[in-house]
């Protein structure tokens, strides 16, 4: 042992070393997660002199351990080694982690280096960070060169003009690297890098790198340049975009690889906004129509998702002449995913076209999609009816809407049934009380008897929301008698649903309805032979007590009707019933005293 160090001084680092040498991966992981505590125990000086060098040599481990180390070093770890002025010390271990084989570890190490760059001063960056960046950029293995691409944007604006020039040259070299993975990283980080460049350097340095990557022979590189294109376009004026980027825009949208066209379709609205109105009208309308008619369903699906956003940039006449015919074709598309994407976004055209054009051009398409054989298509139309309702009267759709809702309500997939239940309150608001009572009332009650618990649960929540939409008086006539009637059903699941429905709906009702219609049948269920029902009654009584026990009349109701039953349940043969009855009594007593 070195003179001057006690056993206590040596212990933390020794324990860490032992645990990191353990064969148990979980133990090594725990050791990495504890390095902030160990650094705290060692103090800043020893953390810098002993802990960090030790971690720098600890890169020969399982990927998940290295990933944890890369994360920990990026979580303000400089605070444990003496503050910002020593933050550069952490670059050593992170540089090693940036060159390992596993992509996740490299990415996390680069992310942590970028976080450290935020707290470094300009002298620290120039003395420690820039040499590290050069070593990684010129590394023998592609792994380090790949990591280096992410490290250019964070420091570009913090260094001198001459170093900025070196950084632009360094990034250009990555864009021309022999290894596709390095060029892919350059394409990924070109956008963030270009954001830091002056306009002059965007034109002199950013554009050549972009053009080289955009014409790369690997589609995995080209597809990443779509976002770079948007960033560059935002930094140029519309005439400059037309002069410098028009060829590349056409190439990306008509690329031979569907993956590149898919990326172009996914980001089309951002691109349209970046290039300016004139180019949208002259050039992009034709390109967009091309994407809507693409051979690949994935591309058409992505393009369909951009319809409302892109149409906002166009005049009504252009939408009717160029976009609506494509929408009509897509509504009959062979791919259900394309039709589903269209159904999700077609309603966004209604406010842009206005009432008459919507009735003439879109209404037939809504009606057609509501009859689609694929449930997701019908669901998507129904989920977006609110947008249409602001433009045309939803009753125009009611004849087709009703069969679609009923089919979805009886769909064999319970998830589809659950989704349509969640849209019922929205439809109820739009369709109004008479139509709802006549056409959908019984349907809502039928869900309470569904074989799947999640559907029964959603159905009770649905009834609560409907009560809030149509009011307490409506619920008293339309919901309460039907729910309470199920409490007499021979099948215990129906009786259970009654109890759960009361628990959910009761807070939306009033005391008079609870006293007149609900409490009697509920107290009968407190003596049900099934323990599950009895303890759910106790939970329901707790909700009634806490909801209505805050007025004089309510406290009297709780004291006379609820407390005696709960007292009786406290002596029940079933332990769960006794527990929930005791808990409910406690809450009820507290509310009455309050």
VEXDREN-2710 file (C-alpha; in Angstrom, 1 decimal):
% VEXDREN-2710
k/r/px/py/pz
1/UNK/0.0/0.0/0.0
2/UNK/1.3/3.5/-0.9
3/UNK/2.2/5.7/2.1
4/UNK/-0.4/8.3/2.9
5/UNK/-3.4/6.2/1.8
6/UNK/-5.6/4.5/4.3
7/UNK/-7.7/1.3/3.7
8/UNK/-10.8/3.5/3.4
9/UNK/-9.1/5.5/0.6
10/UNK/-8.3/2.4/-1.4
11/UNK/-11.6/0.6/-0.9
12/UNK/-13.9/2.3/-3.4
13/UNK/-11.6/1.9/-6.5
14/UNK/-10.7/-1.6/-5.3
15/UNK/-14.3/-2.7/-5.0
16/UNK/-15.0/-1.3/-8.5
17/UNK/-12.1/-3.1/-10.0
18/UNK/-13.2/-6.4/-8.4
19/UNK/-16.8/-6.0/-9.6
20/UNK/-15.7/-5.1/-13.1
21/UNK/-13.6/-8.3/-13.2
22/UNK/-16.6/-10.4/-12.0
23/UNK/-17.9/-13.0/-14.4
24/UNK/-21.5/-11.9/-13.6
25/UNK/-22.6/-9.3/-16.3
26/UNK/-25.3/-7.9/-13.9
27/UNK/-22.6/-7.2/-11.2
28/UNK/-20.4/-5.4/-13.8
29/UNK/-23.4/-3.4/-14.9
30/UNK/-24.2/-2.4/-11.3
31/UNK/-20.6/-1.4/-10.8
32/UNK/-20.8/1.0/-13.8
33/UNK/-24.0/2.5/-12.6
34/UNK/-22.3/3.2/-9.2
35/UNK/-19.3/5.1/-10.6
36/UNK/-20.8/8.5/-9.7
37/UNK/-21.0/7.3/-6.1
38/UNK/-17.4/6.0/-6.3
39/UNK/-16.2/9.3/-7.8
40/UNK/-17.9/11.1/-4.9
41/UNK/-16.2/8.9/-2.4
42/UNK/-12.8/9.3/-4.0
43/UNK/-13.0/13.1/-4.3
44/UNK/-12.3/15.1/-7.5
45/UNK/-8.5/14.7/-7.6
46/UNK/-8.4/10.9/-7.2
47/UNK/-11.5/10.5/-9.5
48/UNK/-9.5/12.3/-12.2
49/UNK/-6.1/10.6/-11.5
50/UNK/-7.3/7.0/-10.8
51/UNK/-11.0/6.4/-11.7
52/UNK/-11.0/8.0/-15.2
53/UNK/-7.7/6.2/-16.3
54/UNK/-9.1/3.0/-15.0
55/UNK/-12.3/3.4/-17.0
56/UNK/-10.3/4.3/-20.1
57/UNK/-8.8/0.8/-19.9
58/UNK/-12.1/-0.9/-19.3
59/UNK/-13.4/-1.1/-22.9
60/UNK/-12.9/-4.8/-23.3
61/UNK/-16.4/-5.9/-22.0
62/UNK/-19.9/-6.9/-22.9
63/UNK/-21.7/-4.3/-25.1
64/UNK/-24.4/-3.6/-22.5
65/UNK/-21.7/-2.7/-19.9
66/UNK/-19.9/-0.4/-22.4
67/UNK/-23.3/1.2/-23.3
68/UNK/-23.9/1.9/-19.6
69/UNK/-20.4/3.4/-19.2
70/UNK/-21.0/5.7/-22.2
71/UNK/-24.3/6.8/-20.7
72/UNK/-22.9/7.5/-17.2
73/UNK/-20.0/9.6/-18.6
74/UNK/-22.4/11.9/-20.4
75/UNK/-24.6/12.5/-17.3
76/UNK/-22.8/15.7/-16.0
77/UNK/-20.0/13.5/-14.8
78/UNK/-17.6/16.4/-14.9
79/UNK/-19.2/17.5/-11.6
80/UNK/-17.5/14.6/-9.9
81/UNK/-14.0/15.3/-11.2
82/UNK/-13.7/19.0/-10.3
83/UNK/-16.1/20.8/-12.7
84/UNK/-16.1/22.2/-16.2
85/UNK/-12.4/23.1/-16.3
86/UNK/-11.6/19.3/-16.1
87/UNK/-14.4/18.0/-18.4
88/UNK/-11.9/17.3/-21.1
89/UNK/-10.5/14.5/-19.0
90/UNK/-13.6/12.4/-19.8
91/UNK/-12.9/12.5/-23.6
92/UNK/-10.3/9.8/-23.2
93/UNK/-12.6/6.9/-22.2
94/UNK/-15.3/8.1/-24.5
95/UNK/-12.8/8.2/-27.5
96/UNK/-12.1/4.5/-26.9
97/UNK/-15.8/3.8/-26.7
98/UNK/-16.4/5.7/-30.0
99/UNK/-14.3/3.1/-31.8
100/UNK/-15.8/-0.1/-30.6
101/UNK/-17.7/-2.4/-33.0
102/UNK/-21.3/-2.2/-31.5
103/UNK/-23.2/0.7/-33.1
104/UNK/-25.3/1.5/-30.0
105/UNK/-22.2/2.0/-27.9
106/UNK/-20.6/4.2/-30.5
107/UNK/-23.7/6.3/-30.9
108/UNK/-24.1/6.8/-27.1
109/UNK/-20.4/7.6/-26.7
110/UNK/-20.7/10.3/-29.5
111/UNK/-23.8/11.6/-27.8
112/UNK/-21.9/11.9/-24.5
113/UNK/-18.9/13.6/-26.2
114/UNK/-21.3/16.1/-27.7
115/UNK/-22.8/16.9/-24.3
116/UNK/-19.3/17.4/-22.8
117/UNK/-18.6/19.8/-25.8
118/UNK/-21.4/22.1/-24.5
119/UNK/-19.4/22.7/-21.2
120/UNK/-15.9/23.0/-22.7
121/UNK/-14.3/26.4/-23.2
122/UNK/-12.8/27.4/-26.6
123/UNK/-9.2/26.7/-25.4
124/UNK/-10.3/23.2/-24.1
125/UNK/-12.0/22.5/-27.4
126/UNK/-9.0/23.5/-29.5
127/UNK/-6.5/21.7/-27.2
128/UNK/-8.3/18.5/-26.5
129/UNK/-11.5/18.0/-28.6
130/UNK/-10.2/18.9/-32.0
131/UNK/-7.2/16.5/-31.8
132/UNK/-9.7/13.8/-30.7
133/UNK/-11.9/14.6/-33.7
134/UNK/-9.0/14.4/-36.1
135/UNK/-7.9/11.0/-34.6
136/UNK/-11.4/9.6/-35.0
137/UNK/-11.9/11.1/-38.5
138/UNK/-8.6/9.6/-39.7
139/UNK/-8.9/6.3/-37.8
140/UNK/-7.8/3.1/-39.5
141/UNK/-11.1/1.4/-38.7
142/UNK/-14.4/2.7/-40.2
143/UNK/-16.0/2.5/-36.7
144/UNK/-14.1/5.6/-35.4
145/UNK/-14.6/7.5/-38.7
146/UNK/-18.4/6.7/-38.5
147/UNK/-18.5/8.1/-34.9
148/UNK/-16.6/11.3/-35.8
149/UNK/-19.4/12.6/-38.1
150/UNK/-21.7/13.3/-35.1
151/UNK/-18.9/15.4/-33.4
152/UNK/-18.5/18.1/-36.0
153/UNK/-21.8/20.1/-35.5
154/UNK/-21.5/20.7/-31.6
155/UNK/-18.2/22.6/-31.8
156/UNK/-18.2/24.3/-35.2
157/UNK/-19.3/27.7/-33.9
158/UNK/-17.0/27.6/-30.9
159/UNK/-13.7/27.5/-32.7
160/UNK/-11.6/29.9/-34.7
161/UNK/-12.0/30.6/-38.4
162/UNK/-8.9/28.5/-39.4
163/UNK/-10.1/25.5/-37.4
164/UNK/-13.6/25.9/-39.0
165/UNK/-12.0/25.5/-42.4
166/UNK/-10.3/22.3/-41.2
167/UNK/-13.6/21.0/-39.9
168/UNK/-15.3/21.6/-43.3
169/UNK/-12.5/19.8/-45.1
170/UNK/-12.6/16.9/-42.5
171/UNK/-16.4/16.5/-43.0
172/UNK/-16.0/16.6/-46.8
173/UNK/-13.5/13.7/-46.5
174/UNK/-16.1/11.7/-44.5
175/UNK/-18.6/12.3/-47.3
176/UNK/-16.2/10.9/-49.8
177/UNK/-15.0/7.9/-47.7
178/UNK/-14.6/4.5/-49.3
179/UNK/-16.8/2.8/-46.7
180/UNK/-20.6/3.1/-47.1
181/UNK/-21.2/3.2/-43.3
182/UNK/-19.0/6.3/-43.0
183/UNK/-20.8/8.0/-45.9
184/UNK/-24.1/7.1/-44.3
185/UNK/-23.0/8.7/-41.0
186/UNK/-21.9/11.8/-43.0
187/UNK/-25.3/12.0/-44.7
188/UNK/-27.1/11.6/-41.3
189/UNK/-25.1/14.5/-39.7
190/UNK/-24.7/16.8/-42.8
191/UNK/-28.0/18.6/-41.9
192/UNK/-27.0/19.5/-38.4
193/UNK/-23.5/20.5/-39.6
194/UNK/-24.8/22.7/-42.4
195/UNK/-27.1/24.6/-40.0
196/UNK/-23.9/26.0/-38.4
197/UNK/-22.4/27.2/-41.7
198/UNK/-22.7/30.7/-43.1
199/UNK/-24.6/31.0/-46.4
200/UNK/-21.3/31.4/-48.3
201/UNK/-20.0/28.1/-46.9
202/UNK/-23.3/26.4/-47.5
203/UNK/-22.8/27.1/-51.2
204/UNK/-19.0/26.5/-51.3
205/UNK/-18.8/23.5/-48.9
206/UNK/-22.2/22.1/-47.9
207/UNK/-23.6/21.8/-51.4
208/UNK/-20.7/19.8/-52.9
209/UNK/-20.8/17.3/-50.0
210/UNK/-24.6/17.0/-50.3
211/UNK/-24.4/16.5/-54.1
212/UNK/-21.8/13.8/-53.7
213/UNK/-23.9/11.9/-51.1
214/UNK/-27.2/12.5/-53.0
215/UNK/-25.7/10.7/-56.1
216/UNK/-24.1/7.9/-54.0
217/UNK/-24.4/4.3/-55.4
218/UNK/-25.9/3.1/-52.0
219/UNK/-29.6/3.8/-51.5
220/UNK/-29.0/3.7/-47.7
221/UNK/-26.8/6.8/-48.1
222/UNK/-29.1/8.6/-50.6
223/UNK/-32.3/8.2/-48.5
224/UNK/-30.6/10.1/-45.6
225/UNK/-29.9/13.1/-47.9
226/UNK/-33.6/14.0/-48.2
227/UNK/-33.5/15.7/-44.7
228/UNK/-30.2/17.3/-45.7
229/UNK/-31.9/18.8/-48.8
230/UNK/-34.6/20.4/-46.6
231/UNK/-32.0/21.9/-44.2
232/UNK/-30.0/23.4/-47.2
233/UNK/-33.1/24.6/-48.9
234/UNK/-34.2/26.5/-45.8
235/UNK/-30.8/28.4/-45.8
236/UNK/-31.2/29.5/-49.5
237/UNK/-33.5/31.9/-51.2
238/UNK/-36.2/30.4/-53.6
239/UNK/-34.2/31.5/-56.7
240/UNK/-31.0/29.9/-55.3
241/UNK/-33.0/26.7/-54.5
242/UNK/-34.2/26.7/-58.1
243/UNK/-30.7/27.2/-59.5
244/UNK/-28.8/25.0/-57.1
245/UNK/-31.1/22.2/-56.0
246/UNK/-33.9/21.6/-58.5
247/UNK/-32.0/18.8/-60.2
248/UNK/-31.4/17.0/-56.9
249/UNK/-35.1/17.4/-55.9
250/UNK/-36.1/15.7/-59.1
251/UNK/-33.6/12.9/-58.6
252/UNK/-34.7/12.2/-55.0
253/UNK/-38.4/12.1/-55.9
254/UNK/-37.8/9.9/-59.0
255/UNK/-35.0/7.8/-57.4
256/UNK/-34.8/4.2/-58.7
257/UNK/-34.9/3.0/-55.0
258/UNK/-38.3/3.0/-53.4
259/UNK/-36.7/3.6/-50.0
260/UNK/-35.4/7.0/-51.2
261/UNK/-38.8/7.9/-52.8
262/UNK/-40.5/6.8/-49.5
263/UNK/-38.2/9.3/-47.6
264/UNK/-39.0/12.0/-50.1
265/UNK/-42.8/11.3/-49.7
266/UNK/-42.5/11.2/-45.9
267/UNK/-40.8/14.6/-45.7
268/UNK/-42.6/16.2/-48.7
269/UNK/-44.5/18.9/-46.8
270/UNK/-41.3/20.1/-45.1
271/UNK/-39.6/20.2/-48.5
272/UNK/-42.5/22.1/-50.0
273/UNK/-42.4/24.7/-47.2
274/UNK/-38.6/25.1/-47.5
275/UNK/-38.5/25.7/-51.3
276/UNK/-41.1/28.4/-51.5
277/UNK/-44.6/28.9/-53.1
278/UNK/-43.3/29.5/-56.6
279/UNK/-41.4/26.3/-56.9
280/UNK/-44.2/24.3/-55.3
281/UNK/-46.6/25.5/-58.1
282/UNK/-44.1/25.2/-60.9
283/UNK/-42.4/21.9/-60.0
284/UNK/-43.5/20.2/-56.9
285/UNK/-47.2/19.6/-57.8
286/UNK/-46.2/17.3/-60.6
287/UNK/-43.6/15.6/-58.4
288/UNK/-46.2/15.0/-55.7
289/UNK/-48.7/13.5/-58.1
290/UNK/-45.9/11.2/-59.3
291/UNK/-45.5/10.0/-55.6
292/UNK/-49.2/9.5/-55.2
293/UNK/-49.1/7.2/-58.3
294/UNK/-45.9/5.4/-57.3
295/UNK/-45.6/1.7/-58.1
296/UNK/-44.8/0.9/-54.4
297/UNK/-47.6/0.8/-51.9
298/UNK/-45.3/2.1/-49.1
299/UNK/-44.5/5.2/-51.1
300/UNK/-48.2/5.9/-51.9
301/UNK/-49.0/5.4/-48.2
302/UNK/-46.4/7.9/-47.1
303/UNK/-47.5/10.4/-49.8
304/UNK/-51.2/10.0/-48.8
305/UNK/-50.2/11.1/-45.3
306/UNK/-49.0/14.4/-46.7
307/UNK/-52.2/15.3/-48.6
308/UNK/-53.8/17.9/-46.3
309/UNK/-50.4/19.6/-45.4
310/UNK/-49.3/19.9/-49.1
311/UNK/-52.8/21.0/-50.2
312/UNK/-52.7/24.0/-47.8
313/UNK/-50.0/25.4/-50.0
314/UNK/-52.2/25.2/-53.1
315/UNK/-55.2/27.1/-54.5
316/UNK/-58.6/25.4/-54.3
317/UNK/-58.8/25.1/-58.2
318/UNK/-55.4/23.3/-58.2
319/UNK/-56.4/20.9/-55.5
320/UNK/-59.6/20.0/-57.4
321/UNK/-57.7/19.7/-60.7
322/UNK/-54.5/17.9/-59.6
323/UNK/-55.0/16.4/-56.1
324/UNK/-58.6/15.2/-55.9
325/UNK/-58.3/12.9/-59.0
326/UNK/-55.3/11.2/-57.2
327/UNK/-57.3/10.9/-54.0
328/UNK/-60.2/9.3/-56.0
329/UNK/-57.7/6.7/-57.4
330/UNK/-56.2/6.1/-53.9
331/UNK/-59.6/5.4/-52.4
332/UNK/-59.8/2.3/-54.8
333/UNK/-56.1/1.4/-54.2
334/UNK/-55.3/-2.3/-54.1
335/UNK/-53.4/-1.9/-50.8
336/UNK/-55.4/-1.6/-47.6
337/UNK/-52.6/0.3/-46.0
338/UNK/-52.8/3.0/-48.7
339/UNK/-56.6/3.2/-48.2
340/UNK/-56.2/3.4/-44.4
341/UNK/-53.6/6.2/-44.7
342/UNK/-55.9/8.1/-47.1
343/UNK/-59.0/7.6/-44.8
344/UNK/-56.9/9.1/-41.9
345/UNK/-56.1/12.3/-43.9
346/UNK/-58.7/12.8/-46.5
347/UNK/-60.9/14.8/-44.1
348/UNK/-58.2/17.5/-43.9
349/UNK/-59.2/18.5/-47.5
350/UNK/-62.8/19.4/-46.4
351/UNK/-61.9/22.8/-44.8
352/UNK/-59.7/23.7/-47.8
353/UNK/-62.4/22.9/-50.4
354/UNK/-65.5/24.3/-48.6
355/UNK/-69.0/23.0/-48.3
356/UNK/-70.1/22.6/-52.0
357/UNK/-66.9/21.1/-53.3
358/UNK/-66.7/18.7/-50.3
359/UNK/-70.3/17.5/-51.0
360/UNK/-69.5/17.1/-54.7
361/UNK/-66.0/15.6/-54.6
362/UNK/-65.3/14.2/-51.2
363/UNK/-68.6/13.0/-49.9
364/UNK/-68.8/10.1/-52.4
365/UNK/-65.2/9.1/-51.3
366/UNK/-66.2/9.2/-47.6
367/UNK/-69.2/7.0/-48.3
368/UNK/-67.0/4.6/-50.4
369/UNK/-64.3/4.3/-47.6
370/UNK/-67.0/3.8/-44.9
371/UNK/-68.0/0.6/-46.8
372/UNK/-64.3/-0.6/-47.1
373/UNK/-63.8/-4.3/-46.3
374/UNK/-60.7/-3.4/-44.1
375/UNK/-61.8/-2.3/-40.6
376/UNK/-58.9/0.2/-40.1
377/UNK/-60.1/2.1/-43.2
378/UNK/-63.6/2.5/-41.8
379/UNK/-62.2/3.4/-38.3
380/UNK/-59.9/6.1/-39.7
381/UNK/-62.8/7.8/-41.5
382/UNK/-64.9/7.8/-38.4
383/UNK/-62.1/9.0/-36.2
384/UNK/-61.7/12.1/-38.3
385/UNK/-65.4/13.0/-38.9
386/UNK/-65.0/16.0/-36.6
387/UNK/-63.1/17.9/-39.3
388/UNK/-65.7/17.1/-41.9
389/UNK/-68.6/18.0/-39.5
390/UNK/-67.3/21.6/-39.4
391/UNK/-67.8/21.9/-43.2
392/UNK/-70.8/19.7/-44.1
393/UNK/-73.7/18.3/-42.0
394/UNK/-72.8/14.9/-40.8
395/UNK/-76.3/13.7/-41.4
396/UNK/-75.3/13.5/-45.1
397/UNK/-73.1/10.6/-44.0
398/UNK/-75.5/9.0/-41.5
399/UNK/-76.9/6.4/-44.0
400/UNK/-73.5/5.0/-44.6
401/UNK/-72.1/5.7/-41.2
402/UNK/-74.6/3.6/-39.3
403/UNK/-73.9/0.3/-41.1
404/UNK/-70.1/1.0/-40.8
405/UNK/-70.4/1.5/-37.1
406/UNK/-72.5/-1.6/-36.6
407/UNK/-70.0/-3.7/-38.6
408/UNK/-67.1/-2.4/-36.6
409/UNK/-69.0/-2.9/-33.3
410/UNK/-69.4/-6.6/-34.2
411/UNK/-65.9/-7.1/-35.7
412/UNK/-64.1/-10.3/-34.6
413/UNK/-61.1/-8.4/-33.4
414/UNK/-61.8/-7.0/-29.9
415/UNK/-59.3/-4.1/-30.6
416/UNK/-61.4/-2.9/-33.5
417/UNK/-64.5/-3.1/-31.2
418/UNK/-62.7/-1.2/-28.5
419/UNK/-61.6/1.5/-31.0
420/UNK/-65.1/2.2/-32.2
421/UNK/-66.4/2.5/-28.6
422/UNK/-63.9/5.2/-28.0
423/UNK/-65.3/7.3/-30.9
424/UNK/-68.9/6.9/-29.9
425/UNK/-69.0/10.0/-27.5
426/UNK/-67.6/12.1/-30.4
427/UNK/-70.2/10.8/-32.8
428/UNK/-72.9/11.3/-30.2
429/UNK/-72.0/15.0/-30.0
430/UNK/-72.2/15.4/-33.7
431/UNK/-75.2/13.2/-34.5
432/UNK/-77.4/14.6/-31.6
433/UNK/-79.6/12.9/-29.1
434/UNK/-82.6/11.7/-31.2
435/UNK/-80.4/10.0/-33.8
436/UNK/-78.3/8.5/-31.1
437/UNK/-81.2/7.1/-29.1
438/UNK/-82.8/5.6/-32.1
439/UNK/-79.8/4.1/-33.8
440/UNK/-76.9/3.6/-31.3
441/UNK/-78.4/3.4/-27.8
442/UNK/-79.0/-0.3/-27.9
443/UNK/-75.5/-0.9/-29.4
444/UNK/-73.8/0.9/-26.5
445/UNK/-75.7/-1.3/-24.0
446/UNK/-74.8/-4.5/-25.9
447/UNK/-71.1/-3.8/-25.4
448/UNK/-71.7/-4.3/-21.6
449/UNK/-72.2/-8.0/-22.3
450/UNK/-69.1/-8.5/-24.5
451/UNK/-67.0/-11.6/-23.8
452/UNK/-63.8/-9.5/-23.5
453/UNK/-63.3/-7.6/-20.2
454/UNK/-61.5/-4.6/-21.9
455/UNK/-64.6/-4.1/-24.1
456/UNK/-66.9/-4.2/-21.0
457/UNK/-64.6/-1.7/-19.2
458/UNK/-64.5/0.6/-22.3
459/UNK/-68.3/0.4/-22.6
460/UNK/-68.8/1.6/-19.0
461/UNK/-66.4/4.5/-19.6
462/UNK/-68.3/5.2/-22.8
463/UNK/-71.6/5.5/-20.8
464/UNK/-70.0/7.9/-18.4
465/UNK/-68.9/10.1/-21.3
466/UNK/-72.3/9.9/-23.0
467/UNK/-73.9/11.0/-19.7
468/UNK/-71.6/14.1/-19.7
469/UNK/-72.6/14.8/-23.4
470/UNK/-76.4/14.3/-23.1
471/UNK/-76.9/15.2/-19.4
472/UNK/-78.2/13.4/-16.3
473/UNK/-81.9/13.4/-17.2
474/UNK/-81.1/11.5/-20.4
475/UNK/-78.9/9.0/-18.5
476/UNK/-81.8/8.4/-16.0
477/UNK/-84.1/7.3/-18.8
478/UNK/-81.7/5.7/-21.3
479/UNK/-78.8/4.2/-19.2
480/UNK/-79.6/3.6/-15.6
481/UNK/-82.7/1.3/-16.0
482/UNK/-80.8/-0.9/-18.5
483/UNK/-77.7/-1.1/-16.4
484/UNK/-79.6/-1.9/-13.2
485/UNK/-81.6/-4.5/-15.1
486/UNK/-78.4/-6.5/-15.8
487/UNK/-77.9/-6.8/-12.1
488/UNK/-80.6/-9.6/-12.0
489/UNK/-78.9/-11.6/-14.8
490/UNK/-78.1/-15.3/-13.9
491/UNK/-74.6/-14.9/-15.4
492/UNK/-72.3/-13.4/-12.8
493/UNK/-70.3/-11.5/-15.5
494/UNK/-73.4/-9.3/-16.3
495/UNK/-74.0/-8.7/-12.6
496/UNK/-70.3/-7.7/-12.2
497/UNK/-70.6/-5.3/-15.2
498/UNK/-73.6/-3.6/-13.4
499/UNK/-71.5/-3.0/-10.3
500/UNK/-68.5/-1.7/-12.4
501/UNK/-70.8/0.5/-14.5
502/UNK/-72.3/2.1/-11.4
503/UNK/-68.8/2.7/-10.0
504/UNK/-67.8/4.5/-13.2
505/UNK/-71.0/6.4/-14.0
506/UNK/-72.1/7.4/-10.4
507/UNK/-69.9/10.5/-10.2
508/UNK/-71.6/11.9/-13.3
509/UNK/-75.1/11.4/-11.9
510/UNK/-76.8/13.2/-9.0
511/UNK/-77.9/12.1/-5.5
512/UNK/-81.6/11.9/-6.3
513/UNK/-81.0/9.3/-9.1
514/UNK/-78.6/7.3/-6.9
515/UNK/-81.2/7.1/-4.1
516/UNK/-84.1/6.4/-6.4
517/UNK/-82.7/4.1/-9.0
518/UNK/-79.3/2.7/-8.0
519/UNK/-78.7/2.1/-4.3
520/UNK/-81.5/-0.5/-3.9
521/UNK/-80.3/-3.0/-6.6
522/UNK/-76.7/-2.4/-5.6
523/UNK/-77.3/-3.3/-2.0
524/UNK/-79.0/-6.5/-3.1
525/UNK/-75.8/-7.4/-4.9
526/UNK/-73.9/-6.9/-1.6
527/UNK/-75.3/-10.3/-0.7
528/UNK/-74.4/-12.0/-4.0
529/UNK/-73.1/-15.6/-3.7
530/UNK/-70.0/-14.6/-5.8
531/UNK/-67.2/-13.0/-3.5
532/UNK/-65.9/-11.0/-6.5
533/UNK/-69.2/-9.2/-6.9
534/UNK/-69.5/-8.5/-3.1
535/UNK/-66.1/-6.9/-2.9
536/UNK/-66.8/-4.8/-6.1
537/UNK/-70.0/-3.6/-4.4
538/UNK/-67.8/-2.5/-1.4
539/UNK/-65.6/-0.5/-3.9
540/UNK/-68.7/0.9/-5.6
541/UNK/-70.1/2.0/-2.2
542/UNK/-66.8/3.7/-1.4
543/UNK/-67.1/5.7/-4.6
544/UNK/-70.7/6.7/-3.8
545/UNK/-69.7/7.7/-0.2
546/UNK/-66.8/9.8/-1.3
547/UNK/-68.7/11.4/-4.2
548/UNK/-71.9/12.3/-2.4
549/UNK/-70.8/12.5/1.3
550/UNK/-69.8/16.1/1.1
551/UNK/-73.3/17.6/1.7
552/UNK/-75.7/17.3/4.6
553/UNK/-78.2/15.3/2.6
554/UNK/-75.4/13.1/1.2
555/UNK/-73.9/12.4/4.6
556/UNK/-77.4/11.3/5.8
557/UNK/-77.7/9.0/2.8
558/UNK/-74.2/7.5/3.5
559/UNK/-75.0/7.0/7.2
560/UNK/-78.4/5.3/6.6
561/UNK/-77.9/3.4/3.4
562/UNK/-74.1/2.7/2.9
563/UNK/-72.5/2.4/6.3
564/UNK/-74.8/-0.5/7.6
565/UNK/-74.1/-2.6/4.6
566/UNK/-70.3/-2.0/4.8
567/UNK/-70.4/-2.9/8.6
568/UNK/-72.1/-6.2/7.6
569/UNK/-69.5/-6.8/4.9
570/UNK/-66.7/-6.3/7.4
571/UNK/-67.7/-9.7/8.9
572/UNK/-67.9/-11.5/5.5
573/UNK/-66.4/-15.0/5.1
574/UNK/-64.2/-13.7/2.2
575/UNK/-61.0/-11.9/3.1
576/UNK/-61.1/-9.6/0.1
577/UNK/-64.6/-8.5/0.8
578/UNK/-63.6/-7.8/4.5
579/UNK/-60.6/-5.7/3.3
580/UNK/-62.5/-3.6/0.7
581/UNK/-65.4/-3.1/3.1
582/UNK/-63.1/-1.9/5.9
583/UNK/-61.3/0.5/3.5
584/UNK/-64.7/1.9/2.2
585/UNK/-65.9/2.4/5.8
586/UNK/-62.7/4.2/6.7
587/UNK/-63.1/6.6/3.7
588/UNK/-66.9/7.0/4.3
589/UNK/-66.3/7.9/8.0
590/UNK/-63.6/10.4/7.1
591/UNK/-65.9/12.1/4.6
592/UNK/-68.8/12.2/7.1
593/UNK/-66.6/13.7/9.7
594/UNK/-65.1/16.1/7.2
END
